[in-house]
């Protein structure tokens, strides 16, 4: 319950959130940054499973952009490492 209470208070009152070390009050909260070049890979099983919609599109896109649309999944990135 304490974790829930803390989360709800931070969601409803942005002033209770941790401040970003670099941007301070310019953003309402904390921004997570990577320490190295990164990508996000989403396996096909986690993508929407509407019958006959997503999977055929993924197969089609894999032919034209294999670095983004891998074998049955989606890869987003690469993201550069944070400068600070």
Secondary structure, DSSP 8 states (H G I E B T S, - for coil): -HHHHHHHHHHH-GGGS--BTTTBTTSSS-----SS-EEEEEEGGGS---TTTHHHHHHHHHHH-TTTS-TTEEEEEEE-----
